[in-house]
Amino acid sequence: MLRLTSLLLGVALLLTGGGLLGTLLAVRGGLEGFSANALGWVMSGYFAGFFVGTFTAPPLIRRMGHSRAFAFHAALATMAVLLHPLWLDPWGWGLLRVVTGIALVGLYTVIESWLNAEPDPQRRSRVFSLYMMINLSALALGQVLLMLGDAGAAAMFTVTALLVCAAMLPVTATRLQQPDVPNVPRLKLGNLYTLAPVATVAAGLSGLAMGPFWGLLPVFAGDIGLSGDGVPLFMLAAIAGGALLQWPLGRISDGHDRRIGLMTVSLAAAGLAVLAAMPLIQQQLHVMFVLVFCYGGLVFALYPFAVAHMLDYLASEDLLSGCSSLLLVHGVGAAVGPAIAGALMSRFGAPALPLYFAAVLTCLAVFTGMRLLSHARLRTHPAPFRAMLRTTPSALELMPETETPLHPEKETH
């Protein structure tokens, strides 16, 4: 585990910068007079770039090698970050967010494929858990850094760029042998839906909910009266809820039909979102912090629920391709969600965001409930719930359940 320390330090620095930048852009965009609609498109740009990067990063890494590819993507991300305060235009920021998304996927893929070089399955499981814990901790630390700085100053973009550059030091200095970048197969969407319809729909709808969560929740926080340290503290409360509640919620669902837990969590999160849309509740800021903490804990569990539900039913040889396809479905939802939610906020005001969340989550609960009533299923391959965030396909190989030899020629099923 010690030999992976440099890689884990690198990803911690990267994600701290990423967590800082996401909230910083929402706050700074508001200060510059960007509408919620414009910010929605800006935030969609990041997830669109992330989606594109899952296709461009692996061949580039194979061609350049891990260290050079990491330096290349880090330089690309650094330039994009530093251009934000020089190009104060929504269209410019949207383009820069696409570039940032592509660059960060390349950086994550390099680190995650290196982490995959660990041959011991038990250690790989611990590495996966530690990696996800670092993900959440670093995102939270990014909010703390914004609380310590001034969102209106260009220096915060410089700090973000420095964190990306600092990540190059431990990663490029590692003495680990460069591994192969796996060619992860993907199930066709139709096949994926046939095998795991609830998981597929849950992945897409959780993406529709989580994209605006990261991109527009800071805008909502500002609209309800939070300012200065209040906005990053609001995001910190949501991330803390996701970190603390995701695992126990998932563990409760182990041994039962995962659809019951998914429906319950979706309905509970939708109810909290409706409460957060009420003007009377919005005036009680301490209540809003409690609501966003609980809401974060619930919605962070939706995508892991979808993955765990799929793992319960797919044959071992289809697990990695299924997880990879599920990740792409989630990514499409995350790319589309901010644009839709931003347009609604521009038209109907701040309450439109939690009501949008409530509508998406209610649709997920209704679909899951209908499948639960009409289709009884036995868990043919029971798997434990694993707390996680959306990442790249390379990280999925760290999961012990996907420990199956792959056939390179097998692209679809």
C-alpha positions in Angstrom: 0.0 0.0 0.0 2.9 2.4 0.8 4.1 2.3 -2.8 0.8 3.7 -3.9 1.1 6.7 -1.6 2.4 9.0 -4.3 -0.5 8.2 -6.6 -3.1 8.7 -3.9 -1.4 12.0 -2.9 -1.6 13.1 -6.6 -5.3 12.3 -6.8 -6.0 14.1 -3.5 -4.3 17.2 -4.9 -6.2 16.9 -8.2 -9.6 16.5 -6.6 -9.0 19.3 -4.1 -8.4 21.5 -7.0 -11.5 20.1 -8.8 -13.7 20.6 -5.8 -12.5 24.2 -5.4 -12.9 25.1 -9.1 -16.5 23.8 -9.4 -17.9 25.9 -6.6 -15.6 28.8 -7.4 -17.0 29.1 -11.0 -20.6 29.1 -9.7 -19.8 31.9 -7.2 -17.6 33.9 -9.5 -20.0 33.5 -12.4 -22.8 35.0 -10.2 -20.5 37.9 -9.2 -19.9 38.6 -12.9 -23.6 38.6 -13.6 -23.9 35.3 -15.4 -27.5 34.0 -15.5 -28.4 30.6 -14.0 -29.1 29.5 -17.6 -25.6 30.5 -18.7 -24.0 28.8 -15.7 -26.0 25.7 -16.4 -24.5 25.4 -19.9 -21.1 26.2 -18.4 -21.4 23.3 -16.0 -22.8 21.0 -18.6 -19.6 21.7 -20.6 -17.5 20.0 -17.9 -19.5 16.8 -17.9 -19.6 16.8 -21.7 -15.8 17.0 -21.7 -15.6 14.3 -19.1 -17.8 12.0 -21.3 -15.6 12.8 -24.4 -12.4 12.2 -22.4 -13.4 8.6 -21.5 -12.9 7.9 -25.2 -9.9 10.1 -25.9 -7.7 9.4 -22.9 -6.9 5.7 -23.2 -5.5 5.8 -26.7 -3.5 8.9 -25.9 -2.0 7.3 -22.8 -1.1 4.2 -24.8 0.6 6.3 -27.4 2.5 8.7 -25.0 3.0 6.6 -21.9 1.6 7.3 -18.4 4.1 10.0 -17.2 4.1 12.0 -20.4 0.3 11.7 -20.7 -0.2 12.9 -17.2 2.1 15.9 -17.8 0.2 16.6 -21.0 -3.2 16.6 -19.4 -2.0 18.5 -16.4 -0.7 21.3 -18.6 -4.0 21.3 -20.5 -6.0 21.6 -17.3 -3.7 24.3 -15.8 -4.0 26.5 -18.9 -7.8 26.1 -18.9 -8.0 27.0 -15.2 -5.8 30.1 -15.6 -7.8 31.4 -18.6 -11.0 31.7 -16.7 -10.3 35.0 -15.0 -8.9 36.3 -18.4 -11.9 35.3 -20.4 -15.0 36.4 -18.5 -17.6 35.2 -20.9 -20.1 32.4 -20.5 -19.4 30.9 -23.9 -15.6 31.1 -23.1 -16.1 29.4 -19.8 -18.2 26.7 -21.4 -15.4 25.9 -23.8 -12.9 25.9 -21.0 -15.0 23.6 -18.9 -15.1 21.1 -21.8 -11.3 21.2 -22.0 -11.1 20.8 -18.3 -13.3 17.8 -18.3 -11.3 16.1 -21.1 -8.0 16.9 -19.2 -9.2 15.6 -15.8 -10.4 12.3 -17.3 -6.9 11.8 -18.7 -5.4 12.6 -15.3 -7.7 10.2 -13.4 -7.3 7.5 -16.0 -3.5 7.6 -15.6 -3.7 7.3 -11.8 -6.4 4.7 -11.8 -4.7 2.4 -14.3 -1.6 2.6 -12.1 -3.7 1.7 -9.0 -5.0 -1.3 -11.0 -1.5 -2.7 -11.2 -1.9 -4.0 -7.6 -2.2 -7.8 -8.1 -3.6 -8.8 -4.7 -7.5 -8.7 -4.9 -7.9 -8.0 -1.2 -5.5 -5.1 -1.4 -7.3 -3.8 -4.5 -10.5 -3.8 -2.6 -8.9 -1.7 0.2 -7.3 0.6 -2.4 -10.8 1.1 -4.0 -12.3 2.0 -0.6 -9.4 4.3 0.2 -9.5 5.9 -3.2 -13.2 6.8 -2.8 -12.6 8.1 0.7 -9.9 10.4 -0.6 -12.3 11.5 -3.4 -14.9 12.7 -0.9 -12.3 14.2 1.5 -10.5 16.2 -1.2 -13.8 17.6 -2.6 -14.6 18.7 1.0 -11.2 20.3 1.4 -11.7 22.2 -1.8 -14.7 23.9 -0.2 -12.6 24.8 2.9 -10.0 26.4 0.7 -12.7 28.6 -0.9 -13.9 29.6 2.5 -10.4 30.8 3.3 -10.0 32.8 0.1 -11.9 35.4 -1.9 -14.0 34.1 -4.8 -13.8 37.5 -6.5 -10.0 37.3 -6.7 -8.0 35.8 -9.6 -5.7 34.3 -7.0 -8.2 31.5 -6.4 -7.8 30.3 -10.0 -4.1 30.4 -9.4 -4.4 28.2 -6.3 -6.4 25.7 -8.3 -3.8 25.7 -11.1 -1.1 25.2 -8.4 -2.9 22.2 -7.0 -3.0 20.6 -10.5 0.7 21.3 -11.0 1.5 20.0 -7.6 -0.2 16.7 -8.5 2.4 16.2 -11.2 5.2 15.9 -8.7 4.3 12.7 -6.8 2.7 11.0 -9.9 5.6 11.6 -12.3 8.1 10.7 -9.6 6.6 7.3 -8.9 8.9 4.3 -9.4 6.0 2.0 -10.2 6.3 0.2 -13.6 3.9 1.7 -16.2 0.9 -0.7 -16.6 -1.2 -1.3 -19.7 -4.3 0.7 -20.1 -7.1 -1.8 -20.4 -9.5 -1.8 -23.3 -12.7 -1.9 -21.3 -15.6 -3.3 -23.3 -19.1 -1.9 -23.1 -22.5 -3.5 -23.3 -24.9 -2.1 -25.8 -27.4 0.1 -24.2 -30.3 -2.1 -25.2 -28.6 -5.2 -23.8 -27.8 -3.3 -20.6 -31.4 -2.3 -20.2 -32.6 -5.8 -20.8 -30.3 -7.2 -18.2 -30.7 -4.5 -15.6 -33.5 -2.0 -16.5 -33.7 -0.4 -13.0 -29.9 0.1 -12.8 -29.8 1.6 -16.2 -32.6 4.1 -15.6 -31.2 4.9 -12.1 -27.8 5.6 -13.5 -29.3 8.1 -16.1 -31.6 9.8 -13.7 -29.0 10.0 -10.9 -26.8 11.7 -13.5 -29.6 14.2 -14.3 -29.8 15.0 -10.5 -26.0 15.0 -9.7 -24.9 17.2 -12.6 -26.9 20.2 -11.4 -26.1 19.3 -7.8 -22.4 20.1 -8.4 -22.9 22.9 -10.9 -25.9 24.8 -9.7 -26.3 24.1 -6.0 -23.8 27.0 -5.2 -26.0 29.3 -7.3 -29.1 28.2 -5.3 -27.2 28.8 -2.1 -26.4 32.4 -3.1 -30.0 33.0 -4.2 -31.5 32.0 -0.8 -29.3 34.5 1.0 -26.0 32.8 1.6 -22.8 34.8 0.8 -19.1 34.7 1.5 -18.2 31.6 3.4 -21.9 30.5 3.4 -21.9 29.0 -0.1 -18.9 26.7 0.2 -20.1 25.8 3.7 -23.4 24.8 2.2 -21.6 22.6 -0.3 -19.4 21.2 2.4 -22.5 20.1 4.4 -23.9 18.3 1.3 -20.6 16.5 0.7 -20.3 15.6 4.4 -23.8 14.1 4.2 -22.7 12.0 1.2 -19.6 10.8 2.9 -21.2 9.9 6.2 -24.6 8.5 5.1 -23.9 6.7 1.8 -22.2 3.6 3.3 -24.8 2.8 6.1 -27.7 3.3 3.6 -26.1 0.9 1.2 -25.2 -1.7 3.9 -28.8 -1.8 5.0 -29.8 -2.7 1.5 -27.4 -5.7 1.4 -29.4 -9.0 1.5 -32.6 -7.4 0.2 -34.1 -6.5 -3.1 -32.0 -3.4 -3.9 -35.0 -1.8 -5.7 -36.8 -1.3 -2.4 -33.9 0.7 -1.0 -33.5 2.7 -4.3 -37.2 3.6 -4.3 -37.1 4.6 -0.6 -34.0 6.7 -0.9 -35.4 8.4 -4.1 -38.7 9.3 -2.4 -37.0 10.6 0.7 -34.6 12.7 -1.3 -37.5 14.1 -3.4 -39.4 15.0 -0.2 -36.4 16.9 1.2 -36.1 18.7 -2.1 -39.7 19.8 -2.0 -39.1 21.1 1.5 -36.1 23.1 0.3 -38.2 24.8 -2.4 -40.5 26.3 0.2 -39.9 30.0 0.9 -40.7 29.6 4.6 -38.1 26.9 4.9 -35.5 28.9 2.9 -35.7 31.7 5.4 -34.5 29.3 8.1 -30.9 28.8 7.0 -30.0 26.4 9.8 -32.8 24.2 8.6 -31.5 24.4 5.0 -28.1 23.2 6.2 -29.7 20.2 7.8 -31.8 19.5 4.7 -28.8 19.7 2.3 -26.7 17.4 4.6 -29.5 14.7 4.5 -30.2 15.3 0.8 -26.5 14.9 0.0 -26.4 11.6 1.9 -29.4 10.3 0.0 -28.5 11.4 -3.6 -24.8 10.3 -3.3 -26.1 6.8 -2.7 -28.2 6.6 -5.9 -25.4 5.8 -8.4 -23.8 3.2 -6.0 -27.2 1.7 -5.6 -27.5 1.4 -9.3 -24.1 -0.3 -9.6 -24.8 -2.7 -6.7 -28.2 -3.6 -8.2 -26.6 -4.4 -11.5 -23.8 -6.5 -9.8 -26.5 -8.5 -8.1 -27.8 -9.9 -11.4 -25.0 -9.8 -14.1 -22.8 -12.7 -14.8 -19.2 -12.2 -13.8 -17.9 -12.0 -17.4 -20.3 -9.0 -18.0 -19.6 -7.1 -14.8 -16.9 -4.8 -16.0 -18.5 -4.0 -19.4 -21.8 -3.4 -17.6 -20.3 -1.1 -15.0 -18.5 0.8 -17.8 -21.7 1.2 -19.8 -23.6 2.3 -16.6 -21.0 4.9 -16.0 -21.5 6.4 -19.5 -25.3 6.5 -19.0 -24.7 8.4 -15.8 -22.3 10.7 -17.6 -24.8 11.6 -20.3 -27.4 12.5 -17.6 -24.8 14.6 -15.8 -24.0 16.5 -19.0 -27.7 17.2 -19.8 -28.9 18.0 -16.3 -27.2 21.4 -15.6 -28.5 22.9 -18.9 -32.1 21.9 -18.1 -32.0 22.9 -14.5 -30.2 26.2 -15.3 -32.9 27.1 -17.9 -35.6 26.4 -15.3 -33.9 28.5 -12.6 -33.6 31.4 -15.1 -37.3 31.1 -15.9 -38.8 30.4 -12.4 -36.2 31.4 -9.9 -34.2 29.6 -7.2 -37.0 27.2 -6.1 -36.9 25.6 -9.6 -33.7 23.7 -8.7 -35.0 21.7 -5.8 -38.3 21.1 -7.6 -36.3 19.9 -10.6 -34.5 17.5 -8.2 -37.8 16.3 -6.8 -39.3 15.7 -10.2 -36.3 13.6 -11.4 -36.1 11.6 -8.2 -39.9 11.0 -8.2 -39.6 9.6 -11.7 -36.9 7.3 -10.5 -39.0 6.1 -7.6 -42.1 5.6 -9.7 -40.2 3.6 -12.3 -38.5 1.5 -9.7 -41.8 0.9 -7.9 -43.5 -0.2 -11.1 -40.7 -2.7 -11.8 -40.8 -3.9 -8.3 -44.5 -4.7 -8.5 -44.5 -6.2 -11.9 -41.2 -8.1 -11.9 -40.0 -10.3 -9.0 -36.2 -10.9 -9.2 -33.9 -13.2 -7.2 -30.3 -11.9 -6.6 -28.4 -14.4 -8.7 -25.0 -12.9 -7.9 -25.3 -11.1 -4.6 -22.7 -8.4 -4.2 -22.0 -6.0 -1.3 -22.8 -2.3 -1.6 -19.7 -0.2 -2.2 -19.7 3.6 -1.5 -18.4 5.4 -4.6 -18.4 8.5 -6.7 -18.7 8.7 -10.5 -15.2 8.1 -11.9 -13.5 6.7 -15.0 -13.9 3.1 -16.3 -10.3 2.3 -15.1 -11.3 2.6 -11.4 -14.0 0.0 -11.8 -11.4 -2.7 -12.2 -10.4 -2.1 -8.6 -13.7 -3.6 -7.5 -13.2 -7.3 -6.6 -16.4 -8.2 -8.3 -14.9 -7.3 -11.7 -11.9 -9.5 -11.2 -12.5 -11.5 -14.3 -10.1 -12.0 -17.3 -11.3 -10.0 -20.3 -11.2 -11.0 -23.9 -9.9 -8.1 -26.0 -12.0 -9.1 -29.0 -15.2 -9.1 -27.0 -16.6 -5.6 -27.5 -20.3 -6.0 -27.2 -22.8 -8.6 -26.1 
